[in-house]
């Protein structure tokens, strides 16, 4: 490809999107003025940008969508950021001290309860796969996996409502977890803050049946978080035991619908594994890198990946009849849409989240002291790009230290025109992270 400076204007503008296929289009302007540091007076114009004079006729900004089905390039940046966020909380970096790698930490998976029997691949001794209850030995890619054996008796209402309350259930679990850790340390929950802190990072994933479950890295720190060593009593074994107890106690009371009271708990399947160091031990240990990669992978996926549902909100229920989705996903979405019409459930906003099968929580979350933030990583990347651009455009005249910026932007649409899309396809993928210090 030709050097950056010799690219035609439109190609140069498109290359700045780093492969984003659904950019946000903005109309407006941005003017940067010199400011006298002694008097505060606004002086000469340093830079002026008018969207109408850009090659595309508008300013194009990356969509930053985390979904791989919507924008693979932006989702890849999100995945990398999530990987580094998780990794820094496991072995340090990005402002987290390396000694955090010596803190007790586990990788836990929390599942949803059952809502009716589904087609599956049960495992036997030594990992062998057995026949499903339907009598069929399902292939790993069989579309029937996760769908109900009897759709008419499957509890679609409870499945949607469980997804809608999953975030609240996690918050309840996190409260119980701190209580259980304090109990095992012989401390009150208030006193625990002076000795230790529970930190975590988690991501939500859809099972094939459409129920959300959580993967989480949970860590025991000293009172100052990752900056301080945990007390001697803080062990991975104590943490594991506390997680099991807190999971069993966590419960959220749901609505009473047509005389039926709903209550939500985690499923019986709970997997907790201690995270070891950077090296495998006979291929059996769960390493920091493996955990970070696993969590980051699911940060860019949604219900559409697991169940064949939608990756965008539904505007009208009539759209369902025209969509190429599975019958199981269709019934889950229709159930969410129907429940969303009830006044006693309006706080759940089920129609707005019907495409997510009722789940309305954040896909990836973390406690404040776990590690760096996605915002900090994005800010570092933006500052690095500005520094690179300033170095490339440096002139003999030094830039002033103080500037005043006046800008106004208005949303003008999304996506690329057919011609722009054709030109963008000719550019090599460039997520924009090569040489980026946030991804080092």
The 8 nearest C-alpha neighbors of each residue, nearest first, counted from 0:
[[1, 2, 426, 427, 3, 6, 425, 5],
 [2, 0, 3, 6, 5, 4, 7, 426],
 [1, 3, 4, 5, 0, 6, 11, 7],
 [4, 2, 5, 6, 1, 11, 0, 14],
 [3, 5, 2, 6, 11, 1, 7, 8],
 [6, 4, 3, 2, 1, 7, 11, 8],
 [5, 7, 3, 11, 4, 10, 8, 1],
 [8, 6, 10, 9, 11, 5, 4, 12],
 [7, 9, 11, 10, 54, 12, 6, 53],
 [10, 8, 54, 12, 11, 7, 13, 55],
 [11, 9, 13, 12, 7, 8, 14, 6],
 [10, 12, 8, 14, 9, 13, 6, 7],
 [11, 13, 9, 15, 10, 14, 8, 54],
 [14, 12, 10, 15, 16, 11, 423, 9],
 [13, 15, 11, 16, 12, 17, 10, 426],
 [14, 16, 13, 12, 17, 11, 18, 431],
 [17, 15, 14, 19, 13, 18, 61, 60],
 [16, 18, 430, 429, 15, 431, 19, 14],
 [17, 19, 428, 72, 16, 429, 430, 20],
 [20, 18, 16, 72, 17, 21, 61, 73],
 [19, 21, 70, 22, 18, 414, 415, 420],
 [20, 22, 414, 19, 413, 62, 415, 70],
 [23, 21, 61, 62, 414, 60, 413, 59],
 [22, 24, 413, 60, 62, 59, 412, 61],
 [25, 23, 59, 412, 411, 413, 58, 57],
 [24, 26, 410, 58, 411, 409, 57, 408],
 [27, 25, 409, 57, 408, 50, 411, 410],
 [28, 26, 408, 407, 50, 409, 49, 25],
 [27, 29, 49, 48, 406, 407, 50, 408],
 [28, 30, 406, 48, 405, 47, 407, 49],
 [29, 31, 47, 405, 404, 46, 406, 48],
 [30, 32, 404, 46, 45, 403, 44, 47],
 [33, 31, 44, 403, 45, 402, 43, 42],
 [32, 34, 402, 42, 43, 41, 45, 44],
 [35, 33, 41, 402, 42, 401, 40, 39],
 [36, 34, 39, 40, 37, 38, 41, 33],
 [35, 37, 39, 38, 34, 401, 40, 400],
 [38, 36, 35, 39, 40, 34, 401, 41],
 [39, 37, 40, 35, 36, 34, 41, 42],
 [38, 40, 35, 36, 37, 34, 41, 42],
 [41, 39, 35, 38, 34, 42, 36, 37],
 [42, 40, 34, 33, 32, 35, 39, 43],
 [41, 43, 33, 34, 32, 40, 44, 35],
 [42, 44, 33, 32, 45, 41, 34, 31],
 [43, 45, 32, 46, 31, 33, 42, 30],
 [46, 44, 32, 31, 43, 33, 47, 30],
 [47, 45, 31, 30, 44, 48, 32, 29],
 [46, 48, 30, 29, 31, 49, 45, 44],
 [49, 47, 29, 28, 30, 50, 46, 52],
 [48, 50, 28, 51, 52, 27, 47, 29],
 [49, 51, 57, 53, 58, 52, 27, 26],
 [52, 50, 56, 49, 53, 57, 26, 27],
 [53, 51, 50, 49, 56, 54, 57, 48],
 [52, 54, 56, 50, 55, 51, 57, 58],
 [55, 53, 9, 56, 8, 52, 12, 57],
 [56, 54, 57, 53, 9, 58, 12, 59],
 [55, 57, 51, 53, 54, 50, 52, 58],
 [58, 56, 50, 55, 26, 25, 51, 24],
 [57, 59, 25, 50, 24, 60, 26, 53],
 [60, 58, 24, 23, 22, 57, 25, 61],
 [59, 61, 23, 22, 62, 58, 24, 16],
 [60, 62, 22, 63, 16, 19, 23, 59],
 [61, 63, 22, 64, 23, 21, 60, 19],
 [64, 62, 73, 61, 65, 74, 77, 70],
 [65, 63, 62, 66, 73, 74, 70, 69],
 [64, 66, 74, 299, 77, 63, 73, 67],
 [67, 65, 299, 68, 69, 74, 64, 300],
 [66, 68, 71, 74, 70, 69, 299, 65],
 [69, 67, 66, 70, 71, 310, 300, 304],
 [68, 70, 66, 67, 71, 64, 310, 21],
 [69, 71, 67, 72, 73, 68, 20, 74],
 [70, 72, 67, 74, 73, 75, 68, 69],
 [73, 71, 75, 19, 18, 74, 70, 430],
 [74, 72, 63, 76, 75, 70, 71, 64],
 [75, 73, 65, 77, 71, 67, 76, 72],
 [74, 76, 78, 72, 73, 77, 71, 79],
 [75, 77, 79, 73, 78, 74, 80, 430],
 [78, 76, 74, 80, 75, 79, 65, 81],
 [77, 79, 75, 81, 295, 76, 80, 74],
 [80, 78, 82, 76, 81, 77, 75, 83],
 [79, 81, 77, 83, 82, 78, 84, 76],
 [82, 80, 84, 78, 295, 79, 83, 77],
 [81, 83, 79, 295, 291, 85, 80, 84],
 [84, 82, 86, 80, 85, 81, 87, 79],
 [83, 85, 81, 87, 82, 86, 371, 80],
 [86, 84, 82, 88, 291, 83, 87, 81],
 [87, 85, 83, 89, 88, 84, 291, 82],
 [88, 86, 91, 92, 89, 84, 90, 85],
 [89, 87, 370, 86, 85, 369, 91, 90],
 [90, 88, 86, 87, 100, 91, 287, 99],
 [89, 91, 100, 97, 87, 99, 88, 86],
 [92, 90, 97, 87, 95, 96, 88, 99],
 [91, 93, 95, 87, 94, 96, 97, 90],
 [94, 92, 95, 87, 371, 91, 437, 370],
 [93, 95, 92, 96, 371, 91, 370, 87],
 [94, 96, 91, 92, 93, 370, 87, 97],
 [97, 95, 91, 98, 99, 92, 226, 94],
 [96, 98, 91, 99, 90, 100, 95, 92],
 [99, 97, 100, 96, 101, 91, 90, 102],
 [98, 100, 97, 101, 102, 225, 90, 96],
 [101, 99, 90, 98, 89, 102, 97, 91],
 [100, 102, 99, 98, 103, 90, 228, 97],
 [101, 103, 99, 100, 219, 104, 220, 229],
 [104, 102, 235, 234, 219, 218, 101, 233],
 [105, 103, 218, 217, 274, 235, 102, 273],
 [104, 106, 273, 274, 217, 272, 216, 107],
 [105, 107, 216, 272, 215, 271, 273, 274],
 [108, 106, 271, 215, 270, 214, 105, 272],
 [107, 109, 214, 270, 213, 269, 215, 110],
 [110, 108, 213, 269, 212, 214, 107, 265],
 [111, 109, 212, 266, 265, 268, 108, 213],
 [110, 112, 266, 265, 212, 210, 113, 211],
 [266, 113, 111, 265, 114, 110, 267, 264],
 [112, 114, 115, 111, 266, 116, 158, 154],
 [115, 113, 154, 153, 158, 112, 157, 116],
 [114, 116, 153, 113, 154, 117, 147, 152],
 [117, 115, 147, 148, 118, 114, 113, 153],
 [118, 116, 147, 148, 146, 145, 119, 115],
 [117, 119, 144, 145, 146, 148, 131, 143],
 [120, 118, 144, 131, 121, 117, 145, 137],
 [119, 121, 131, 128, 137, 129, 122, 130],
 [122, 120, 129, 128, 119, 131, 123, 130],
 [123, 121, 128, 127, 126, 129, 120, 124],
 [122, 124, 127, 126, 128, 129, 125, 121],
 [123, 125, 126, 127, 122, 128, 129, 121],
 [126, 124, 127, 123, 122, 128, 129, 121],
 [125, 127, 124, 122, 123, 128, 121, 129],
 [126, 128, 123, 122, 125, 124, 129, 121],
 [129, 127, 122, 121, 123, 120, 126, 130],
 [130, 128, 121, 122, 120, 123, 136, 131],
 [129, 131, 136, 135, 134, 132, 120, 128],
 [130, 132, 133, 134, 135, 119, 120, 136],
 [133, 131, 134, 130, 118, 135, 119, 148],
 [132, 134, 131, 135, 118, 148, 130, 136],
 [135, 133, 132, 131, 130, 136, 137, 129],
 [134, 136, 130, 131, 133, 137, 132, 129],
 [137, 135, 130, 131, 129, 138, 134, 120],
 [138, 136, 135, 141, 120, 139, 131, 130],
 [137, 139, 141, 140, 136, 120, 144, 142],
 [140, 138, 141, 137, 120, 144, 142, 119],
 [139, 141, 138, 142, 144, 137, 143, 120],
 [140, 142, 138, 143, 139, 144, 137, 145],
 [143, 141, 144, 140, 145, 146, 325, 139],
 [142, 144, 141, 146, 118, 145, 137, 119],
 [145, 143, 118, 119, 142, 146, 141, 207],
 [144, 146, 208, 207, 118, 117, 119, 143],
 [145, 147, 117, 143, 144, 208, 118, 327],
 [148, 146, 117, 149, 150, 116, 118, 153],
 [147, 149, 117, 116, 118, 150, 146, 133],
 [148, 150, 147, 151, 152, 153, 116, 117],
 [151, 149, 153, 147, 152, 148, 327, 146],
 [150, 152, 149, 153, 154, 147, 148, 155],
 [153, 151, 150, 149, 154, 115, 147, 155],
 [152, 154, 115, 150, 151, 155, 114, 149],
 [155, 153, 114, 156, 157, 152, 158, 115],
 [156, 154, 158, 157, 153, 331, 159, 334],
 [155, 157, 159, 154, 158, 160, 334, 335],
 [156, 158, 160, 154, 155, 159, 161, 114],
 [159, 157, 155, 161, 156, 160, 114, 154],
 [160, 158, 357, 162, 161, 156, 157, 356],
 [159, 161, 163, 157, 162, 158, 156, 164],
 [162, 160, 164, 158, 163, 159, 157, 165],
 [161, 163, 358, 165, 159, 357, 160, 164],
 [162, 164, 358, 357, 160, 161, 165, 359],
 [163, 165, 161, 167, 162, 166, 168, 160],
 [166, 164, 168, 162, 167, 163, 161, 169],
 [167, 165, 169, 168, 360, 164, 170, 163],
 [166, 168, 170, 164, 169, 165, 171, 251],
 [167, 169, 165, 171, 166, 170, 251, 172],
 [170, 168, 172, 166, 171, 167, 173, 165],
 [171, 169, 167, 173, 172, 168, 166, 174],
 [170, 172, 168, 174, 169, 173, 249, 167],
 [173, 171, 169, 249, 175, 170, 174, 245],
 [172, 174, 176, 170, 171, 175, 169, 177],
 [175, 173, 171, 172, 176, 177, 170, 178],
 [174, 176, 178, 245, 172, 177, 173, 179],
 [177, 175, 173, 245, 179, 178, 174, 242],
 [176, 178, 180, 179, 175, 174, 181, 173],
 [179, 177, 175, 181, 176, 180, 188, 182],
 [178, 180, 182, 176, 241, 181, 177, 175],
 [181, 179, 177, 183, 182, 178, 241, 176],
 [182, 180, 186, 184, 178, 179, 183, 188],
 [181, 183, 179, 185, 184, 180, 186, 178],
 [184, 182, 180, 185, 181, 179, 237, 186],
 [183, 185, 181, 182, 186, 180, 232, 233],
 [186, 184, 182, 183, 181, 187, 180, 191],
 [187, 185, 181, 184, 182, 190, 191, 188],
 [188, 186, 190, 189, 181, 191, 182, 185],
 [187, 189, 191, 190, 181, 178, 186, 177],
 [188, 190, 187, 191, 192, 193, 186, 181],
 [189, 191, 187, 192, 188, 193, 186, 194],
 [192, 190, 188, 194, 193, 189, 195, 181],
 [193, 191, 190, 194, 195, 222, 189, 196],
 [192, 194, 191, 222, 190, 195, 189, 221],
 [195, 193, 222, 191, 192, 221, 230, 190],
 [196, 194, 221, 222, 220, 192, 191, 229],
 [195, 197, 220, 222, 221, 219, 224, 192],
 [196, 198, 219, 218, 220, 199, 177, 195],
 [199, 197, 369, 218, 366, 217, 368, 219],
 [198, 200, 217, 216, 366, 365, 369, 218],
 [199, 201, 365, 216, 215, 364, 366, 217],
 [202, 200, 215, 214, 364, 363, 365, 216],
 [201, 203, 363, 362, 214, 213, 298, 294],
 [202, 204, 213, 362, 212, 211, 214, 363],
 [205, 203, 212, 211, 297, 213, 206, 202],
 [206, 204, 211, 210, 209, 302, 305, 212],
 [205, 207, 208, 209, 210, 305, 211, 204],
 [206, 208, 145, 305, 209, 306, 205, 144],
 [207, 209, 145, 206, 146, 210, 306, 117],
 [210, 208, 207, 206, 205, 306, 211, 302],
 [211, 209, 206, 205, 208, 111, 162, 212],
 [212, 210, 205, 204, 162, 206, 203, 209],
 [211, 213, 110, 204, 109, 203, 111, 205],
 [212, 214, 203, 109, 108, 202, 204, 215],
 [215, 213, 108, 202, 201, 107, 203, 109],
 [216, 214, 201, 107, 200, 106, 217, 213],
 [215, 217, 106, 200, 199, 105, 201, 107],
 [218, 216, 199, 105, 104, 198, 215, 106],
 [217, 219, 104, 198, 103, 197, 199, 220],
 [218, 220, 197, 103, 196, 102, 198, 104],
 [221, 219, 229, 224, 196, 195, 225, 228],
 [220, 222, 229, 195, 227, 228, 224, 223],
 [223, 221, 195, 194, 196, 193, 224, 192],
 [224, 222, 227, 221, 226, 225, 220, 196],
 [225, 223, 220, 226, 221, 368, 222, 227],
 [224, 226, 227, 99, 220, 223, 368, 369],
 [225, 227, 224, 223, 96, 228, 95, 99],
 [226, 228, 221, 223, 225, 224, 229, 220],
 [229, 227, 221, 220, 230, 226, 102, 225],
 [228, 230, 221, 220, 195, 233, 219, 227],
 [231, 229, 232, 233, 221, 228, 194, 195],
 [230, 232, 233, 229, 234, 228, 221, 194],
 [231, 233, 230, 234, 184, 237, 229, 183],
 [234, 232, 231, 230, 229, 237, 219, 103],
 [235, 233, 237, 236, 103, 232, 238, 231],
 [234, 236, 103, 238, 237, 239, 104, 273],
 [237, 235, 239, 234, 238, 240, 273, 233],
 [236, 238, 240, 234, 239, 235, 241, 233],
 [237, 239, 235, 241, 236, 240, 242, 234],
 [240, 238, 236, 242, 241, 237, 235, 243],
 [239, 241, 237, 243, 242, 238, 236, 244],
 [242, 240, 238, 179, 244, 239, 243, 180],
 [243, 241, 245, 239, 244, 240, 176, 246],
 [244, 242, 246, 240, 241, 245, 247, 239],
 [243, 245, 241, 247, 242, 246, 240, 248],
 [246, 244, 176, 175, 242, 248, 247, 243],
 [247, 245, 243, 249, 248, 244, 242, 172],
 [246, 248, 244, 245, 249, 243, 265, 264],
 [249, 247, 245, 246, 250, 244, 175, 172],
 [250, 248, 172, 246, 171, 247, 245, 264],
 [251, 249, 264, 263, 248, 168, 252, 262],
 [250, 252, 263, 262, 168, 253, 264, 249],
 [253, 251, 262, 263, 261, 250, 254, 260],
 [252, 254, 261, 262, 251, 255, 263, 260],
 [255, 253, 261, 256, 260, 252, 344, 262],
 [254, 256, 260, 259, 258, 261, 257, 253],
 [257, 255, 259, 258, 254, 260, 261, 343],
 [256, 258, 259, 255, 260, 254, 261, 343],
 [257, 259, 256, 255, 260, 254, 261, 253],
 [260, 258, 256, 255, 257, 261, 254, 262],
 [261, 259, 255, 254, 256, 258, 262, 253],
 [260, 262, 253, 254, 255, 259, 252, 263],
 [263, 261, 252, 253, 251, 260, 264, 250],
 [262, 264, 251, 250, 161, 252, 261, 253],
 [265, 263, 250, 249, 266, 251, 262, 168],
 [266, 264, 111, 112, 110, 109, 267, 246],
 [267, 112, 265, 111, 110, 268, 264, 113],
 [266, 268, 269, 265, 112, 110, 111, 247],
 [269, 267, 266, 110, 270, 109, 111, 265],
 [270, 268, 109, 108, 267, 271, 110, 107],
 [269, 271, 108, 107, 268, 272, 109, 106],
 [272, 270, 107, 106, 105, 269, 108, 239],
 [271, 273, 106, 105, 107, 274, 270, 285],
 [272, 274, 105, 104, 106, 275, 235, 271],
 [275, 273, 105, 285, 286, 104, 272, 106],
 [274, 276, 286, 285, 273, 284, 277, 287],
 [277, 275, 278, 286, 287, 274, 100, 279],
 [276, 278, 286, 287, 275, 279, 288, 90],
 [279, 277, 276, 280, 286, 275, 284, 282],
 [278, 280, 282, 284, 281, 283, 286, 277],
 [281, 279, 282, 284, 283, 278, 285, 275],
 [280, 282, 283, 279, 284, 278, 285, 286],
 [281, 283, 279, 280, 284, 285, 278, 286],
 [284, 282, 281, 280, 279, 285, 286, 275],
 [283, 285, 279, 280, 282, 286, 275, 274],
 [284, 286, 274, 275, 283, 289, 287, 273],
 [287, 285, 289, 275, 288, 277, 274, 276],
 [286, 288, 290, 289, 277, 89, 291, 274],
 [287, 289, 291, 290, 286, 292, 86, 277],
 [288, 290, 292, 286, 287, 291, 293, 285],
 [289, 291, 293, 287, 288, 292, 294, 286],
 [292, 290, 288, 82, 294, 85, 293, 289],
 [291, 293, 295, 289, 290, 294, 82, 288],
 [294, 292, 290, 296, 291, 295, 289, 297],
 [293, 295, 291, 296, 297, 292, 290, 202],
 [294, 296, 82, 298, 78, 292, 81, 297],
 [297, 295, 293, 294, 298, 292, 299, 78],
 [296, 298, 300, 299, 295, 294, 204, 293],
 [297, 299, 295, 296, 300, 202, 362, 363],
 [300, 298, 66, 65, 297, 67, 74, 296],
 [301, 299, 297, 66, 298, 304, 67, 302],
 [302, 300, 303, 304, 205, 299, 204, 66],
 [301, 303, 304, 305, 308, 355, 306, 205],
 [302, 304, 308, 307, 309, 301, 310, 306],
 [305, 303, 302, 301, 307, 306, 300, 308],
 [306, 304, 207, 302, 303, 205, 307, 206],
 [307, 305, 207, 308, 303, 302, 209, 304],
 [306, 308, 303, 324, 304, 305, 325, 328],
 [309, 307, 303, 306, 328, 302, 324, 354],
 [310, 308, 303, 354, 311, 307, 302, 355],
 [309, 311, 303, 354, 308, 312, 301, 302],
 [310, 312, 309, 354, 313, 355, 69, 352],
 [313, 311, 354, 351, 314, 352, 353, 310],
 [312, 314, 315, 354, 311, 353, 316, 351],
 [315, 313, 312, 316, 318, 351, 317, 350],
 [316, 314, 317, 318, 313, 319, 336, 350],
 [315, 317, 318, 319, 314, 313, 336, 333],
 [318, 316, 315, 319, 320, 321, 314, 313],
 [319, 317, 316, 320, 321, 315, 322, 313],
 [320, 318, 322, 317, 321, 316, 329, 333],
 [319, 321, 318, 322, 317, 316, 323, 329],
 [322, 320, 319, 318, 323, 317, 324, 316],
 [323, 321, 319, 324, 320, 318, 329, 309],
 [322, 324, 321, 325, 320, 319, 307, 308],
 [325, 323, 307, 322, 308, 328, 329, 326],
 [324, 326, 328, 327, 329, 307, 323, 308],
 [327, 325, 329, 328, 330, 324, 331, 146],
 [326, 328, 330, 325, 329, 146, 331, 147],
 [329, 327, 331, 325, 308, 330, 326, 306],
 [328, 330, 326, 332, 327, 331, 333, 325],
 [331, 329, 333, 327, 332, 328, 334, 326],
 [330, 332, 328, 334, 333, 329, 356, 155],
 [333, 331, 335, 353, 329, 334, 330, 356],
 [332, 334, 336, 330, 335, 331, 329, 337],
 [333, 335, 337, 331, 336, 332, 330, 338],
 [336, 334, 332, 353, 338, 333, 337, 349],
 [335, 337, 350, 333, 339, 334, 338, 353],
 [338, 336, 334, 339, 335, 340, 333, 341],
 [339, 337, 335, 340, 336, 341, 334, 349],
 [338, 340, 349, 350, 336, 337, 341, 335],
 [339, 341, 338, 337, 342, 336, 345, 350],
 [342, 340, 344, 339, 343, 338, 345, 337],
 [341, 343, 345, 344, 340, 339, 346, 338],
 [342, 344, 341, 345, 346, 254, 256, 340],
 [345, 343, 342, 341, 346, 347, 339, 338],
 [344, 346, 342, 347, 348, 343, 339, 341],
 [347, 345, 344, 348, 343, 349, 342, 339],
 [346, 348, 345, 349, 344, 163, 339, 359],
 [349, 347, 345, 346, 351, 350, 339, 352],
 [348, 350, 339, 352, 347, 351, 335, 353],
 [349, 351, 336, 353, 339, 352, 348, 335],
 [350, 352, 349, 348, 353, 312, 313, 354],
 [353, 351, 349, 355, 357, 350, 354, 359],
 [352, 354, 356, 350, 332, 335, 355, 357],
 [353, 355, 309, 356, 352, 312, 332, 313],
 [356, 354, 352, 353, 357, 358, 302, 359],
 [357, 355, 353, 354, 332, 358, 159, 331],
 [356, 358, 163, 159, 352, 353, 162, 355],
 [359, 357, 162, 163, 355, 356, 360, 352],
 [360, 358, 163, 352, 357, 361, 355, 166],
 [359, 361, 166, 358, 362, 165, 163, 203],
 [360, 362, 363, 364, 359, 203, 166, 202],
 [363, 361, 203, 202, 298, 360, 364, 204],
 [362, 364, 202, 361, 201, 298, 203, 365],
 [365, 363, 201, 200, 361, 202, 362, 366],
 [366, 364, 200, 199, 201, 367, 369, 363],
 [365, 367, 199, 369, 198, 368, 200, 364],
 [366, 368, 369, 365, 370, 198, 371, 372],
 [369, 367, 224, 366, 370, 198, 225, 371],
 [368, 370, 198, 366, 88, 367, 199, 365],
 [371, 369, 88, 368, 87, 95, 84, 372],
 [370, 372, 84, 93, 375, 94, 373, 369],
 [373, 371, 375, 374, 376, 84, 370, 367],
 [372, 374, 376, 375, 377, 80, 371, 84],
 [373, 375, 377, 372, 376, 378, 371, 379],
 [374, 376, 378, 372, 373, 377, 379, 371],
 [375, 377, 373, 379, 374, 378, 437, 380],
 [378, 376, 380, 374, 379, 375, 381, 373],
 [377, 379, 375, 381, 380, 376, 374, 382],
 [380, 378, 382, 376, 377, 381, 383, 375],
 [379, 381, 377, 383, 378, 382, 437, 376],
 [380, 382, 378, 384, 383, 379, 377, 385],
 [383, 381, 385, 379, 384, 380, 378, 386],
 [382, 384, 380, 386, 381, 385, 379, 387],
 [385, 383, 387, 381, 386, 382, 388, 380],
 [386, 384, 388, 382, 387, 383, 389, 381],
 [385, 387, 389, 383, 384, 388, 390, 382],
 [388, 386, 384, 390, 385, 389, 383, 391],
 [387, 389, 385, 391, 390, 386, 384, 392],
 [390, 388, 386, 392, 391, 387, 393, 385],
 [389, 391, 393, 387, 388, 392, 386, 385],
 [392, 390, 388, 389, 393, 387, 386, 394],
 [391, 393, 389, 390, 388, 394, 387, 386],
 [394, 392, 390, 391, 389, 395, 397, 396],
 [395, 393, 396, 392, 397, 398, 390, 391],
 [394, 396, 397, 393, 398, 392, 390, 391],
 [397, 395, 394, 398, 393, 399, 392, 45],
 [398, 396, 395, 399, 394, 393, 400, 389],
 [397, 399, 396, 400, 393, 394, 45, 401],
 [400, 398, 401, 397, 33, 402, 34, 35],
 [399, 401, 398, 402, 36, 34, 33, 397],
 [402, 400, 399, 34, 33, 36, 403, 35],
 [401, 403, 33, 34, 32, 31, 404, 400],
 [402, 404, 32, 31, 34, 33, 405, 401],
 [405, 403, 31, 30, 32, 406, 402, 29],
 [404, 406, 30, 29, 31, 403, 407, 32],
 [407, 405, 29, 28, 30, 404, 408, 27],
 [406, 408, 27, 28, 29, 409, 405, 26],
 [407, 409, 27, 26, 25, 28, 406, 410],
 [410, 408, 26, 25, 27, 411, 407, 24],
 [409, 411, 25, 412, 24, 26, 408, 23],
 [410, 412, 25, 24, 26, 409, 413, 23],
 [413, 411, 24, 410, 23, 414, 25, 22],
 [414, 412, 23, 24, 22, 21, 415, 411],
 [413, 415, 21, 22, 20, 23, 416, 412],
 [416, 414, 420, 419, 417, 21, 20, 413],
 [415, 417, 419, 418, 420, 414, 421, 55],
 [418, 416, 420, 419, 421, 415, 422, 414],
 [417, 419, 421, 416, 420, 422, 415, 423],
 [420, 418, 416, 422, 421, 417, 415, 423],
 [419, 421, 423, 417, 418, 422, 415, 416],
 [422, 420, 418, 424, 419, 423, 417, 425],
 [421, 423, 419, 425, 424, 420, 418, 10],
 [424, 422, 420, 425, 426, 421, 419, 13],
 [425, 423, 421, 422, 426, 420, 427, 18],
 [426, 424, 422, 423, 427, 421, 420, 428],
 [427, 425, 423, 424, 428, 14, 422, 0],
 [426, 428, 429, 425, 424, 18, 0, 423],
 [429, 427, 18, 426, 430, 17, 72, 424],
 [428, 430, 17, 431, 18, 427, 14, 432],
 [431, 429, 17, 432, 72, 18, 428, 76],
 [432, 430, 429, 17, 433, 435, 15, 16],
 [431, 433, 435, 430, 434, 438, 76, 429],
 [434, 432, 435, 431, 430, 438, 429, 436],
 [433, 435, 432, 436, 439, 438, 431, 437],
 [434, 436, 432, 433, 437, 438, 380, 439],
 [437, 435, 439, 438, 434, 380, 383, 379],
 [438, 436, 435, 439, 376, 380, 379, 93],
 [439, 437, 436, 435, 432, 83, 79, 80],
 [438, 436, 437, 435, 434, 433, 432, 83]]
